């Protein structure tokens, strides 16, 4: 029988750290710039809960949808479903339960979040099938993760703003870019099995150039967002660290040096997200 730890491995719970800091940044911005009716502690619990449930749905469904593909790929054959640690039926029950919890909690936050929760679930689940017919699956993943700051802002205000959409664009371009880097590992397998990705469609060099351009766009959107923030050294240290870490990813991963993909994907992106959110949240709290 599968254990809780097996399900945490199934959804790579540690990777929640990628989008979560942006959701918390958006929540803090909404809290500081508006007059929310709910206490901060309750909003934090609700937003974090929705983030966890939504990610469980997204990753659980991705692993369920890709279970036969993963079984054929030597890199992913030891994942929980193809390895038999978690059954396909067990994974589906996990997905359904988390989806219901997400919709329920979103509805409790406010009517707008409740109505939009099925739309959010559709987007994050739709991504899992995209590589079967388009090389733009990386962009769909970016959009899926970009929902986080918009949802967090809506949870506080019951509406949206251009600032939360700029945060969404930062997340979308950043995550799309690093997913292209990650997909380099499966480029040959994808070509042989009729799966679509930018690395399988283009050369590794071209894929990395596209990734770099997306990261340049992410930094440009960040600079735009920074114009709406209280101006202090905290703001620009956070932005500079984010840009430096993204540049470092492209320094350590090249067409001939792909062994560093794991470090670039996991460690560097976690540091980028955490450092940016930490400094910008402190900037809002101290200087806002």
PyMOL commands that set and color helices and strands:
alter all, ss='L'
color gray80, all
select helices_A, chain A and resi 4-10+13-33+40-65+67-72+88-109+111-130+137-157+162-192+198-201+204-226+233-252+261-287
alter helices_A, ss='H'
color red, helices_A
deselect
rebuild
show_as cartoon
